[in-house]
Amino acid sequence: MSKAELVEKIASQAGLTKADAERAVNAFVNVVTAGLKAGEDITLVGFGTFTTGERAARQGRNPQTGETISISAKKVVKFKPGKALREDVA
C-alpha cells in the first residue's frame, strides 16, 4: 500500500478530507521520526513498538568484484509488532 492509498483509506474510515488525512499521516511520521532521533521508544499498545538499535561495524563483500569492504556502524530502526496485531494478521 502506498502513502496515497493509506491517506485515502484513513480519510474514508475517519470521515476526513484527504487533505486532513494527509496532514495527520505526515504528522504521525514526523513525530515518530523525531522521537526515534531523540532516542525514545514509541509504543502503540496493541499495534507495536518502534525502537532504535546499534548495528556494529563489520566486514562485507562486494558481490561484483569479490573485494572485502568495511561497513561502518550505524543506528537502525526496529519494529516489534504488538500481540493484537500479530493475532489479527495470523
C-alpha positions in Angstrom: 0.0 0.0 0.0 1.4 3.4 -1.0 1.2 6.5 1.2 -1.5 7.9 -1.1 -3.6 4.8 -0.7 -3.1 4.9 3.1 -4.3 8.5 3.2 -7.3 7.7 1.1 -8.3 4.8 3.4 -7.8 6.8 6.5 -9.9 9.7 5.1 -12.8 7.4 4.2 -12.7 5.5 7.6 -12.3 8.6 9.8 -14.7 10.8 7.8 -11.9 13.3 7.0 -10.9 15.1 3.8 -7.9 13.7 2.0 -6.0 16.9 2.9 -6.7 16.4 6.6 -5.8 12.7 6.5 -2.6 13.5 4.7 -1.7 16.1 7.3 -2.4 13.5 10.0 -0.3 10.9 8.4 2.6 13.4 7.9 2.3 14.5 11.5 2.5 10.9 12.7 5.6 10.2 10.6 7.2 13.4 11.8 6.5 12.7 15.5 7.7 9.1 15.3 10.9 10.2 13.4 11.7 13.0 15.9 11.1 10.6 18.9 13.4 7.9 17.4 16.1 10.5 16.7 15.9 11.6 20.3 16.4 8.0 21.4 12.8 7.5 22.6 10.8 4.3 22.1 7.4 4.8 20.5 4.8 2.3 21.8 1.3 2.0 20.4 -0.4 -0.5 22.6 -1.9 -3.4 20.6 -0.1 -2.2 17.4 3.6 -2.4 18.2 6.8 -0.6 19.4 9.3 1.4 17.3 12.9 1.4 18.8 16.4 2.2 17.7 19.4 -0.1 17.9 23.1 0.0 17.0 24.4 -2.2 14.2 28.1 -2.9 14.7 30.8 -2.3 12.1 31.5 -5.4 10.1 33.3 -6.7 7.0 31.3 -7.2 3.8 32.0 -8.3 0.3 31.4 -6.5 -3.0 29.3 -9.0 -5.0 30.6 -7.8 -8.3 34.3 -7.9 -7.6 34.5 -10.2 -4.5 36.6 -7.4 -2.8 36.3 -7.2 1.0 34.9 -3.9 2.2 34.3 -2.3 5.6 30.8 -1.5 6.5 30.6 1.2 9.2 28.5 1.0 12.4 25.1 2.7 12.2 21.8 3.3 14.0 18.9 1.2 12.8 15.1 1.4 13.4 13.4 -1.7 14.7 9.7 -2.5 14.9 8.2 -5.2 17.2 4.5 -5.9 16.5 2.1 -6.0 19.4 0.1 -9.0 20.4 -3.2 -7.7 18.9 -1.5 -7.0 15.5 0.2 -10.4 15.4 -3.1 -12.2 16.2 -5.1 -10.1 13.7 -2.6 -10.8 10.9 -2.2 -14.5 11.6 
